[in-house]
Amino acid sequence: MNIRLQRLQVTTRQSLEEVTFSRAITFLHGPVGTGKSSVARLVDFCLGGRLERTPAIQLEFVAARLYAVLGGHDRQFERTSSDPSHVRVTWERGQEMGSVNAPLEATATPIIGDNVFNLSDVVFWLCGLEPIKVRKSKQDDESKLVRLSIRDLLWYCYLKQERLDSSFYRLEDTYKRYKSMDAMRFVTGLYSERLNELEARLGSAQESQRTKREAVVQIRRFLKEFDLATEVDLDMQLQQLNVELDAARRGRTELEQQHSSRTHVTEPMRIRLRELGQEIEVRRAALADLYQRIRDQESLRSELITAKVKAARVESASTLLAGVRFEKCPCCGTKVTSDRFAPTQACYLCGQNEEPPQAAAQTEALQRDLNSRIDDLEDAIGRHRREVTPGERAVGRLLTTKADLDQELTAELVKYDSAFVSVVREADRSVATLQERITAMQRMARFPAAIQELERDAGNLQGEIDIVRSAIKAERERLQHADVNITAIEDTFFKIMRTVTFPGVDENDRVEINPRNWLPRVIHGEDGQVEWSFFDAGSGGKKTLFNVCYALAVHQVALENGLPLPTFLMVDSPTKNISRDINREMVSALYRYAYELADPNGLGLQLIVIDSVLVAPEDSGVPFSSRLMNHGDPHNPPLISYYIGP
């Protein structure tokens, strides 16, 4: 999953701050309290994570904007402090541009196409991947399938400082442990497409079974409301209708015998037809107006998205050229002196009075206004589109009703001879109505048999459910033997531990990972009588080192085998609880191994390291950037350059 971070823009109340990431290695260093960890937190925040509300964030933070490359194309993630439930995603791919305010939680209706419902789906969609579905509850085989979230994969891409000496892969957390296990199954390929299809088939069969059983309950309830719950009730209703039909036929015979005149019955039809014609014209005019509104609003939405992309480009250009000063006239080449104009606050080049730039506030206000206008137009277009279908259906129903009434009126007029004939026709209509009701009742008499058929189908589905469950079990057993990637992680993990001289690990040890719980364990010695895991490591320094080595092993195997894991790793304080002076060789070896995973061409791991002291790579050919963050240093400012506080 090729994801490359380019830069992070942070809008504060007084400034626009920017952090640029190297395509290979970025190192942020400096004293405590300068915003180093906040950089990683804000990147995670733009990708749907929670933001720690430090005093500086509470007082000064307005919005964050992350520029990244997903699927080989530029993407932009925006999130404001005032909207905790959405992330604005904007993309540009050739002539194709788009922008959507993606919710963190899935919505009832898709936000893109037919299969994208939230931010996680948008990220997978932009990367050209289809997320797998896993059981929501691992204890209930009939629980519904939910999509694996990108947040579950990012546990292995962002090692937080506060969790480095605890289990960052959440194996100690009952709920998150299962999500972490699902993520590793997805990455290593133990969750196969066949298994995914079988589980989807199982979910479909279970849903069909529940639907049929619910249909039986609803049909029985419906019949009971009309006193038709049993076949006896249906027979009684049929007998009553037959009695009424005989009476109607006798009445029709009496009319012929009496030959009395009756009021003609076609006039109400004509009145109704005129009313239908007027109503159809009104509804068609309303639909035409609705179509025009949708076209106008879609055109305006496209213009706003184009304006938003152009505003982002102007903002980047303004940031880049903000500090440029001319030494020579750009027109004639004459050297420019700064004291040619008075007053002194005038521009030294053109003589115009300078005003303090407010680009950050203006740009942010413009971005918010454009986002708000785009969302308003999206809502308006959605409402109008939802109004179109009922309107079209209403016109269709009216046209059908009018056609039926026209046909009926034509038939009546053709057969009309006198008022007597009209009355007779009305009597015939009553007879026909009763006959139709009897026909409908005879059809309803088949309901008990249909109920029994549904119950048999539900029972047969149970057999299919059992077969699919057996196939799922067999597929899981087969995949347990397809452990090439797991073995590679075990070997790489052990290699890294030996390379960094992990305390207590020697050449006779080995690493085992059980796919049932994904807990890495070190088997000590040739006899294997002693084994230990992260939870048995003891000191905080060993736990930190254990976590970093394991994360590097997972990423190395993912890179070497093309596994679907994001290609960046952010590590906040990898030497936490490890003394640099005492363990100098260990620290150097750890950084050296991590840096070797970064490819100069930007095809390997993109590593973002946050630590107090800079450790530069020995290989000068690897793209490397570092930033010192220090209070009171204008050349190396903290994240929020003007902020001085707790």
C-alpha positions as CSV (number, residue, x, y, z in Angstrom):
1,M,0.0,0.0,0.0
2,N,2.2,2.8,-1.3
3,I,1.5,5.9,0.8
4,R,4.1,8.7,0.8
5,L,3.8,11.7,3.1
6,Q,4.9,15.0,1.5
7,R,4.3,17.8,3.9
8,L,2.1,18.9,6.8
9,Q,0.6,22.4,7.1
10,V,-0.7,23.5,10.4
11,T,-2.9,26.6,10.6
12,T,-2.8,28.4,14.0
13,R,-4.4,31.6,15.2
14,Q,-1.5,33.7,14.1
15,S,0.6,31.7,11.5
16,L,0.8,29.0,9.0
17,E,3.4,26.4,9.9
18,E,4.8,23.7,7.6
19,V,6.8,20.5,8.0
20,T,8.2,18.9,4.9
21,F,9.0,15.2,4.9
22,S,11.8,13.5,3.0
23,R,10.8,10.6,0.7
24,A,13.1,8.4,2.7
25,I,14.2,9.6,6.2
26,T,13.0,12.6,8.2
27,F,14.4,13.2,11.6
28,L,12.8,15.7,14.1
29,H,14.9,16.5,17.1
30,G,15.2,19.0,19.9
31,P,14.4,19.6,23.5
32,V,11.1,18.7,25.3
33,G,8.0,20.8,24.6
34,T,8.8,22.1,21.1
35,G,6.1,20.2,19.2
36,K,8.0,17.2,17.8
37,S,5.5,14.6,18.9
38,S,2.6,16.9,17.8
39,V,3.9,16.6,14.2
40,A,3.2,12.8,14.3
41,R,0.0,13.3,16.1
42,L,-1.3,15.8,13.6
43,V,-0.4,13.4,10.7
44,D,-2.3,10.7,12.5
45,F,-5.1,13.2,13.2
46,C,-5.5,14.0,9.4
47,L,-5.8,10.2,8.8
48,G,-8.7,9.9,11.3
49,G,-6.9,9.5,14.6
50,R,-7.5,11.3,17.9
51,L,-5.5,14.4,18.7
52,E,-4.0,14.9,22.2
53,R,-5.3,18.2,23.5
54,T,-2.1,19.7,24.8
55,P,-2.3,23.4,26.0
56,A,-0.7,24.6,22.8
57,I,-3.2,22.7,20.7
58,Q,-6.1,23.9,22.8
59,L,-5.1,27.6,22.6
60,E,-3.6,27.9,19.1
61,F,-4.5,25.1,16.8
62,V,-7.1,25.8,14.0
63,A,-6.7,23.2,11.3
64,A,-4.2,20.7,9.8
65,R,-3.6,19.8,6.2
66,L,-1.7,16.7,5.1
67,Y,-0.3,16.4,1.5
68,A,0.5,12.8,0.5
69,V,0.8,10.6,-2.5
70,L,-1.7,7.6,-2.6
71,G,-1.8,5.3,-5.5
72,G,0.7,7.4,-7.4
73,H,-1.3,10.6,-7.3
74,D,-1.5,13.7,-5.1
75,R,-4.0,13.7,-2.3
76,Q,-4.9,16.2,0.4
77,F,-6.4,15.5,3.9
78,E,-7.8,18.4,5.9
79,R,-9.2,18.4,9.4
80,T,-10.2,21.2,11.7
81,S,-10.3,21.4,15.4
82,S,-14.1,22.2,15.2
83,D,-15.1,19.1,13.3
84,P,-14.1,15.9,15.2
85,S,-16.1,13.5,13.0
86,H,-15.0,14.3,9.4
87,V,-11.9,14.7,7.3
88,R,-12.0,16.6,4.1
89,V,-10.3,14.6,1.3
90,T,-9.4,16.3,-2.0
91,W,-7.7,14.6,-4.9
92,E,-6.4,15.4,-8.3
93,R,-5.6,12.8,-11.0
94,G,-5.0,14.3,-14.4
95,Q,-8.2,16.1,-15.4
96,E,-10.1,14.4,-12.7
97,M,-10.6,16.3,-9.5
98,G,-12.8,15.6,-6.5
99,S,-13.5,16.6,-2.9
100,V,-15.6,14.9,-0.2
101,N,-16.1,15.5,3.5
102,A,-15.5,11.9,4.6
103,P,-17.0,10.8,8.0
104,L,-14.9,8.7,10.3
105,E,-17.9,6.4,10.9
106,A,-19.6,4.7,8.0
107,T,-22.8,6.4,6.8
108,A,-26.0,4.7,5.6
109,T,-25.5,5.9,2.1
110,P,-22.3,5.8,0.0
111,I,-20.3,9.1,-0.3
112,I,-18.4,8.0,-3.5
113,G,-19.9,5.5,-6.0
114,D,-21.7,2.6,-4.5
115,N,-19.1,1.1,-2.1
116,V,-17.4,4.0,-0.2
117,F,-19.0,4.9,3.1
118,N,-16.3,6.6,5.3
119,L,-12.7,7.9,5.5
120,S,-11.2,4.4,5.7
121,D,-13.0,3.3,2.5
122,V,-11.8,6.5,0.8
123,V,-8.2,5.7,1.6
124,F,-8.5,2.1,0.3
125,W,-10.3,3.5,-2.8
126,L,-7.6,6.0,-3.5
127,C,-4.9,3.2,-3.1
128,G,-6.9,1.0,-5.5
129,L,-7.5,-1.7,-2.8
130,E,-10.6,-3.5,-1.7
131,P,-10.8,-3.8,2.2
132,I,-11.7,-7.2,3.5
133,K,-14.6,-7.9,5.7
134,V,-14.2,-9.5,9.1
135,R,-16.6,-10.7,11.8
136,K,-17.6,-7.9,14.2
137,S,-17.7,-10.4,17.1
138,K,-15.2,-13.2,17.2
139,Q,-17.4,-15.1,19.8
140,D,-20.5,-15.0,17.6
141,D,-20.3,-16.9,14.3
142,E,-23.5,-15.2,13.1
143,S,-22.4,-11.6,13.8
144,K,-22.4,-9.4,10.8
145,L,-19.4,-8.7,8.6
146,V,-17.7,-5.3,8.9
147,R,-14.9,-3.8,6.9
148,L,-11.3,-3.8,8.2
149,S,-10.4,-0.2,8.9
150,I,-7.3,1.6,7.7
151,R,-6.9,2.7,11.4
152,D,-6.2,-1.0,12.3
153,L,-3.3,-1.0,9.8
154,L,-1.9,2.3,11.1
155,W,-1.3,0.7,14.5
156,Y,1.8,-0.8,12.8
157,C,2.8,2.5,11.1
158,Y,2.7,5.0,14.1
159,L,4.6,3.9,17.2
160,K,3.4,6.4,19.8
161,Q,5.8,7.5,22.5
162,E,3.4,6.8,25.3
163,R,2.9,3.2,24.0
164,L,6.4,2.2,23.1
165,D,7.0,0.5,26.4
166,S,3.6,-1.2,26.3
167,S,2.0,-3.4,23.6
168,F,1.6,-1.0,20.7
169,Y,-0.2,-3.7,18.7
170,R,-2.9,-3.8,21.4
171,L,-2.6,-7.5,22.2
172,E,-3.5,-6.7,25.9
173,D,-6.7,-5.0,24.9
174,T,-9.7,-7.5,24.6
175,Y,-11.5,-5.7,21.7
176,K,-8.5,-4.2,19.9
177,R,-6.6,-7.4,20.1
178,Y,-9.0,-9.0,17.7
179,K,-8.7,-6.0,15.3
180,S,-4.9,-6.2,15.5
181,M,-5.1,-9.9,14.7
182,D,-7.4,-9.2,11.7
183,A,-4.9,-6.6,10.5
184,M,-2.0,-9.0,10.6
185,R,-4.1,-11.7,8.8
186,F,-4.8,-9.2,6.1
187,V,-1.2,-8.1,5.8
188,T,0.3,-11.6,5.8
189,G,-2.3,-13.1,3.5
190,L,-3.7,-15.5,6.0
191,Y,-7.1,-13.9,5.3
192,S,-7.5,-15.3,1.7
193,E,-10.0,-14.1,-0.9
194,R,-11.6,-17.6,-0.7
195,L,-12.0,-17.2,3.0
196,N,-13.5,-13.7,2.5
197,E,-15.9,-15.1,-0.1
198,L,-16.9,-18.0,2.1
199,E,-17.6,-15.7,5.0
200,A,-19.6,-13.3,2.8
201,R,-21.5,-16.4,1.5
202,L,-22.1,-17.5,5.1
203,G,-23.4,-14.0,6.0
204,S,-25.7,-14.0,3.0
205,A,-27.1,-17.4,3.9
206,Q,-27.7,-16.3,7.5
207,E,-29.3,-13.1,6.4
208,S,-31.6,-15.0,3.9
209,Q,-32.5,-17.4,6.7
210,R,-33.4,-14.5,9.1
211,T,-35.3,-12.8,6.3
212,K,-37.4,-15.9,5.6
213,R,-38.2,-16.5,9.2
214,E,-39.1,-12.9,9.7
215,A,-41.3,-13.0,6.6
216,V,-43.2,-16.0,8.1
217,V,-43.8,-14.0,11.3
218,Q,-44.9,-10.9,9.4
219,I,-47.3,-12.9,7.1
220,R,-48.9,-14.7,10.0
221,R,-49.3,-11.3,11.8
222,F,-50.9,-9.8,8.7
223,L,-53.3,-12.6,8.2
224,K,-54.2,-12.5,11.9
225,E,-55.2,-8.8,11.6
226,F,-57.8,-9.7,9.0
227,D,-59.0,-12.8,10.8
228,L,-57.3,-15.0,8.2
229,A,-54.8,-16.7,10.4
230,T,-56.1,-20.2,9.5
231,E,-57.5,-22.0,6.5
232,V,-60.9,-22.1,8.2
233,D,-61.0,-18.3,8.4
234,L,-60.2,-18.1,4.7
235,D,-63.1,-20.5,3.9
236,M,-65.5,-18.4,5.9
237,Q,-64.5,-15.3,4.1
238,L,-64.9,-17.0,0.7
239,Q,-68.4,-18.2,1.6
240,Q,-69.4,-14.7,2.6
241,L,-68.1,-13.2,-0.6
242,N,-70.0,-15.8,-2.6
243,V,-73.2,-14.9,-0.8
244,E,-72.6,-11.2,-1.7
245,L,-71.9,-12.1,-5.3
246,D,-75.1,-14.1,-5.6
247,A,-77.0,-11.1,-4.2
248,A,-75.3,-8.7,-6.7
249,R,-76.2,-11.0,-9.6
250,R,-79.8,-11.1,-8.5
251,G,-79.9,-7.3,-8.3
252,R,-78.6,-7.0,-11.8
253,T,-81.3,-9.4,-13.0
254,E,-83.9,-7.3,-11.3
255,L,-82.6,-4.2,-13.1
256,E,-83.1,-5.8,-16.4
257,Q,-86.6,-6.8,-15.5
258,Q,-87.6,-3.4,-14.1
259,H,-85.9,-1.5,-17.0
260,S,-85.9,1.7,-14.9
261,S,-83.6,4.6,-15.8
262,R,-80.6,5.5,-13.7
263,T,-78.2,8.4,-13.6
264,H,-75.4,8.0,-16.1
265,V,-72.1,7.1,-14.5
266,T,-69.6,8.3,-17.0
267,E,-69.7,12.0,-16.0
268,P,-67.6,11.6,-12.9
269,M,-65.0,9.9,-15.1
270,R,-64.7,12.9,-17.4
271,I,-64.3,15.2,-14.3
272,R,-61.6,13.0,-12.9
273,L,-59.8,12.9,-16.3
274,R,-59.7,16.7,-16.5
275,E,-58.3,16.8,-12.9
276,L,-55.7,14.2,-13.7
277,G,-54.6,16.2,-16.8
278,Q,-54.1,19.4,-14.8
279,E,-52.2,17.6,-12.1
280,I,-49.9,15.9,-14.6
281,E,-49.0,19.2,-16.2
282,V,-48.2,20.8,-12.8
283,R,-46.0,17.9,-11.8
284,R,-44.1,17.8,-15.1
285,A,-43.4,21.6,-14.8
286,A,-42.1,21.0,-11.2
287,L,-39.8,18.2,-12.4
288,A,-38.5,20.3,-15.3
289,D,-37.6,23.0,-12.8
290,L,-36.0,20.5,-10.4
291,Y,-33.8,19.1,-13.3
292,Q,-32.6,22.6,-14.1
293,R,-31.7,23.3,-10.4
294,I,-29.7,20.1,-10.2
295,R,-27.7,21.0,-13.4
296,D,-27.1,24.5,-12.1
297,Q,-25.9,23.4,-8.7
298,E,-23.7,20.6,-10.1
299,S,-22.0,23.2,-12.4
300,L,-21.5,25.5,-9.4
301,R,-20.1,22.7,-7.3
302,S,-17.5,21.8,-10.0
303,E,-16.5,25.5,-10.2
304,L,-16.0,25.6,-6.4
305,I,-13.9,22.5,-6.3
306,T,-11.7,24.0,-9.1
307,A,-11.4,27.2,-7.0
308,K,-10.5,25.2,-3.9
309,V,-7.6,23.4,-5.8
310,K,-6.4,26.8,-7.3
311,A,-6.5,28.4,-3.8
312,A,-4.4,25.6,-2.4
313,R,-1.8,26.2,-5.2
314,V,-1.8,29.9,-4.6
315,E,-1.3,29.2,-0.9
316,S,1.7,27.0,-1.6
317,A,3.2,29.6,-3.9
318,S,2.7,32.4,-1.4
319,T,4.4,30.4,1.3
320,L,7.3,29.6,-1.0
321,L,7.8,33.3,-2.1
322,A,6.9,35.0,1.2
323,G,10.5,35.8,2.0
324,V,11.8,36.8,-1.5
325,R,13.4,40.2,-1.7
326,F,14.7,41.8,-4.9
327,E,18.4,43.0,-5.1
328,K,18.0,44.2,-8.6
329,C,15.0,45.6,-10.6
330,P,13.3,42.7,-12.4
331,C,12.7,45.0,-15.4
332,C,16.0,46.8,-16.1
333,G,18.5,45.1,-13.7
334,T,19.4,48.3,-11.7
335,K,20.4,47.6,-8.1
336,V,17.5,48.4,-5.8
337,T,18.1,50.5,-2.6
338,S,15.8,50.3,0.4
339,D,15.8,54.1,1.2
340,R,14.4,55.5,-2.0
341,F,10.9,56.2,-0.7
342,A,9.4,57.7,2.4
343,P,7.8,56.8,4.7
344,T,10.0,54.0,5.8
345,Q,7.1,51.5,5.9
346,A,6.7,51.8,2.1
347,C,7.8,48.9,-0.2
348,Y,11.5,49.5,-1.1
349,L,10.7,48.4,-4.7
350,C,7.4,50.0,-5.8
351,G,6.9,52.6,-3.0
352,Q,3.5,51.3,-2.0
353,N,2.7,51.2,1.7
354,E,3.1,47.6,3.1
355,E,0.5,46.0,5.2
356,P,1.2,43.0,7.4
357,P,0.2,39.9,5.5
358,Q,-2.7,38.0,6.7
359,A,-2.5,35.2,4.2
360,A,-2.9,32.3,6.6
361,A,-6.2,33.7,8.1
362,Q,-7.5,34.7,4.7
363,T,-6.6,31.4,3.1
364,E,-8.1,29.4,5.9
365,A,-11.2,31.4,5.8
366,L,-11.4,30.9,2.1
367,Q,-10.9,27.2,2.4
368,R,-13.6,26.9,5.1
369,D,-16.0,29.0,3.0
370,L,-15.3,26.8,-0.1
371,N,-15.7,23.6,2.0
372,S,-18.9,24.9,3.5
373,R,-20.3,25.9,0.0
374,I,-19.3,22.5,-1.5
375,D,-21.1,20.7,1.4
376,D,-24.2,22.9,1.1
377,L,-24.3,22.2,-2.6
378,E,-23.8,18.5,-2.0
379,D,-26.7,18.5,0.4
380,A,-28.9,20.5,-1.9
381,I,-28.1,18.3,-4.9
382,G,-28.8,15.2,-2.8
383,R,-32.1,16.6,-1.7
384,H,-33.1,17.5,-5.2
385,R,-32.1,14.1,-6.5
386,R,-34.1,12.4,-3.8
387,E,-37.1,14.6,-4.8
388,V,-36.8,13.6,-8.5
389,T,-37.6,9.9,-8.1
390,P,-40.9,10.4,-6.1
391,G,-41.9,13.0,-8.6
392,E,-41.2,10.8,-11.6
393,R,-43.1,7.9,-9.9
394,A,-46.0,10.2,-9.1
395,V,-46.2,11.3,-12.8
396,G,-46.0,7.7,-13.9
397,R,-48.8,6.6,-11.6
398,L,-50.9,9.5,-12.7
399,L,-50.3,8.6,-16.4
400,T,-51.2,5.0,-15.8
401,T,-54.3,6.0,-13.9
402,K,-55.3,8.4,-16.7
403,A,-54.7,5.8,-19.4
404,D,-56.8,3.2,-17.5
405,L,-59.6,5.7,-17.0
406,D,-59.4,6.8,-20.6
407,Q,-59.8,3.2,-21.7
408,E,-62.6,2.6,-19.3
409,L,-64.4,5.7,-20.4
410,T,-64.0,4.8,-24.1
411,A,-65.5,1.3,-23.3
412,E,-68.3,2.9,-21.5
413,L,-69.1,5.4,-24.3
414,V,-69.0,2.6,-26.9
415,K,-71.4,0.5,-25.0
416,Y,-73.5,3.3,-23.9
417,D,-77.1,3.3,-25.2
418,S,-79.2,4.8,-22.5
419,A,-79.3,5.6,-18.8
420,F,-80.5,2.2,-18.2
421,V,-77.5,0.6,-19.8
422,S,-75.2,2.8,-17.6
423,V,-76.9,1.6,-14.5
424,V,-76.7,-2.0,-15.7
425,R,-73.0,-1.4,-16.3
426,E,-72.6,-0.2,-12.7
427,A,-74.2,-3.3,-11.5
428,D,-71.9,-5.4,-13.7
429,R,-69.0,-3.5,-12.2
430,S,-70.1,-4.5,-8.7
431,V,-70.3,-8.1,-9.8
432,A,-66.8,-7.9,-11.3
433,T,-65.5,-6.3,-8.1
434,L,-66.8,-9.2,-6.0
435,Q,-65.5,-11.7,-8.5
436,E,-62.0,-10.1,-8.3
437,R,-62.2,-10.1,-4.5
438,I,-63.1,-13.8,-4.6
439,T,-60.1,-14.4,-6.9
440,A,-57.8,-12.5,-4.6
441,M,-59.2,-14.4,-1.6
442,Q,-58.5,-17.7,-3.4
443,R,-54.9,-16.5,-4.0
444,M,-54.7,-15.7,-0.3
445,A,-55.8,-19.2,0.4
446,R,-52.4,-20.3,-0.8
447,F,-50.7,-18.3,2.0
448,P,-50.6,-21.2,4.5
449,A,-48.8,-23.3,1.9
450,A,-46.4,-20.4,1.1
451,I,-45.7,-20.1,4.8
452,Q,-44.8,-23.7,5.0
453,E,-42.6,-23.4,1.9
454,L,-40.7,-20.4,3.6
455,E,-40.2,-22.5,6.7
456,R,-38.8,-25.4,4.7
457,D,-36.5,-23.0,2.8
458,A,-35.2,-21.6,6.1
459,G,-34.6,-25.1,7.3
460,N,-32.7,-26.0,4.1
461,L,-30.5,-22.9,4.5
462,Q,-29.4,-24.2,7.8
463,G,-27.8,-27.1,5.9
464,E,-26.0,-24.8,3.6
465,I,-24.8,-22.7,6.5
466,D,-23.3,-25.8,8.1
467,I,-21.6,-26.7,4.8
468,V,-20.1,-23.2,4.4
469,R,-18.9,-23.2,8.0
470,S,-17.1,-26.5,7.4
471,A,-15.5,-25.0,4.3
472,I,-14.4,-21.9,6.3
473,K,-12.9,-24.2,8.9
474,A,-11.1,-26.2,6.2
475,E,-9.8,-23.0,4.5
476,R,-8.5,-21.6,7.8
477,E,-6.7,-24.8,8.5
478,R,-5.2,-24.7,5.0
479,L,-4.1,-21.1,5.5
480,Q,-2.5,-22.0,8.8
481,H,0.0,-24.0,6.8
482,A,0.7,-21.2,4.3
483,D,3.0,-19.5,6.8
484,V,5.7,-18.2,4.4
485,N,5.2,-14.6,5.4
486,I,4.9,-15.4,9.1
487,T,8.1,-17.4,9.0
488,A,9.8,-14.4,7.2
489,I,8.6,-12.1,10.0
490,E,9.9,-14.5,12.6
491,D,13.3,-14.8,10.9
492,T,13.6,-11.0,10.2
493,F,12.6,-10.2,13.8
494,F,15.2,-12.5,15.2
495,K,17.8,-11.1,12.7
496,I,17.1,-7.5,13.8
497,M,17.3,-8.4,17.5
498,R,20.7,-10.1,16.9
499,T,21.9,-7.1,14.8
500,V,21.1,-4.5,17.5
501,T,22.5,-6.9,20.2
502,F,19.2,-7.2,22.1
503,P,20.0,-8.2,25.7
504,G,19.5,-11.9,26.4
505,V,19.1,-13.0,22.8
506,D,21.8,-15.3,21.4
507,E,22.4,-17.3,18.2
508,N,20.8,-20.5,19.6
509,D,17.5,-18.7,20.3
510,R,14.6,-18.5,17.8
511,V,11.4,-16.5,17.4
512,E,7.9,-18.0,17.0
513,I,4.6,-16.3,16.2
514,N,1.4,-18.1,16.8
515,P,-1.2,-17.1,14.1
516,R,-4.0,-17.7,16.7
517,N,-2.9,-14.9,18.9
518,W,0.0,-13.2,17.0
519,L,2.1,-12.9,20.1
520,P,5.9,-13.0,19.2
521,R,7.8,-15.2,21.6
522,V,11.5,-15.8,22.0
523,I,12.4,-19.4,22.6
524,H,15.7,-19.4,24.5
525,G,18.4,-22.0,24.0
526,E,18.5,-25.2,22.0
527,D,16.3,-27.1,24.5
528,G,13.7,-24.3,24.4
529,Q,12.9,-24.7,28.1
530,V,12.7,-20.9,28.6
531,E,10.5,-18.7,26.4
532,W,9.4,-15.1,26.9
533,S,7.4,-12.4,25.1
534,F,7.0,-8.7,25.2
535,F,5.1,-9.0,28.5
536,D,8.0,-10.9,30.0
537,A,10.7,-8.5,28.8
538,G,11.1,-6.8,32.2
539,S,12.5,-3.3,31.8
540,G,10.9,-0.5,29.9
541,G,14.0,-0.2,27.7
542,K,13.8,-3.8,26.6
543,K,10.1,-3.4,25.9
544,T,10.7,-0.3,23.8
545,L,13.4,-2.1,21.8
546,F,11.2,-5.2,21.4
547,N,8.4,-3.1,19.9
548,V,10.7,-1.1,17.5
549,C,12.4,-4.3,16.3
550,Y,9.1,-6.0,15.7
551,A,7.6,-3.1,13.8
552,L,10.7,-2.9,11.6
553,A,10.5,-6.7,10.9
554,V,6.8,-6.4,9.8
555,H,7.6,-3.5,7.5
556,Q,10.7,-5.1,6.0
557,V,8.7,-8.3,5.1
558,A,5.8,-6.2,3.8
559,L,8.2,-4.3,1.5
560,E,10.1,-7.4,0.3
561,N,6.9,-9.3,-0.5
562,G,4.5,-6.5,-1.6
563,L,2.2,-7.0,1.4
564,P,-0.7,-4.5,1.8
565,L,0.8,-2.4,4.6
566,P,1.3,1.4,4.3
567,T,4.9,2.2,3.4
568,F,5.6,4.7,6.1
569,L,6.6,4.3,9.7
570,M,6.5,7.1,12.3
571,V,8.5,6.3,15.5
572,D,8.3,8.7,18.4
573,S,11.3,8.3,20.7
574,P,12.7,4.9,19.6
575,T,15.3,5.1,22.3
576,K,12.8,5.7,25.1
577,N,14.2,4.3,28.4
578,I,17.5,3.4,26.6
579,S,20.6,5.3,27.6
580,R,22.5,6.6,24.6
581,D,25.8,6.9,26.6
582,I,25.7,3.4,28.1
583,N,24.1,1.6,25.1
584,R,25.8,3.6,22.3
585,E,26.5,0.6,20.1
586,M,22.9,-0.7,20.5
587,V,21.4,2.7,19.5
588,S,23.7,3.1,16.5
589,A,22.9,-0.4,15.3
590,L,19.2,0.1,15.7
591,Y,19.3,3.4,13.6
592,R,21.6,1.9,11.1
593,Y,19.3,-1.1,10.4
594,A,16.2,1.2,10.2
595,Y,17.9,3.5,7.8
596,E,18.8,0.6,5.5
597,L,15.1,0.0,4.9
598,A,14.8,3.4,3.3
599,D,15.3,3.3,-0.4
600,P,17.0,6.3,-2.2
601,N,14.4,6.1,-5.0
602,G,11.5,6.4,-2.6
603,L,10.4,2.8,-3.1
604,G,11.3,1.5,0.3
605,L,10.2,2.5,3.8
606,Q,9.5,6.2,4.5
607,L,10.8,6.6,8.0
608,I,9.9,9.6,10.3
609,V,11.9,9.6,13.5
610,I,11.3,11.8,16.5
611,D,14.0,11.9,19.2
612,S,15.9,14.3,21.4
613,V,19.3,13.9,19.7
614,L,20.0,13.7,16.0
615,V,21.4,10.5,14.6
616,A,22.2,11.0,10.9
617,P,22.6,8.0,8.5
618,E,26.1,6.9,7.5
619,D,25.1,6.6,3.8
620,S,25.0,10.1,2.4
621,G,23.2,8.8,-0.7
622,V,19.9,8.2,1.1
623,P,17.5,11.2,1.0
624,F,17.6,12.6,4.5
625,S,16.2,15.7,6.1
626,S,16.3,16.8,9.7
627,R,14.8,19.6,11.6
628,L,15.9,21.0,14.9
629,M,13.0,22.4,16.9
630,N,14.1,24.8,19.7
631,H,12.4,27.6,21.7
632,G,13.8,31.1,21.1
633,D,15.7,30.1,17.9
634,P,14.3,31.9,14.9
635,H,16.3,29.7,12.5
636,N,15.1,26.5,14.2
637,P,11.7,27.4,15.6
638,P,9.3,25.0,17.4
639,L,6.2,23.7,15.6
640,I,4.2,26.8,16.6
641,S,6.9,29.4,16.1
642,Y,5.5,32.2,18.2
643,Y,4.0,30.1,21.0
644,I,5.5,30.4,24.5
645,G,3.5,28.6,27.1
646,P,2.9,25.3,29.0
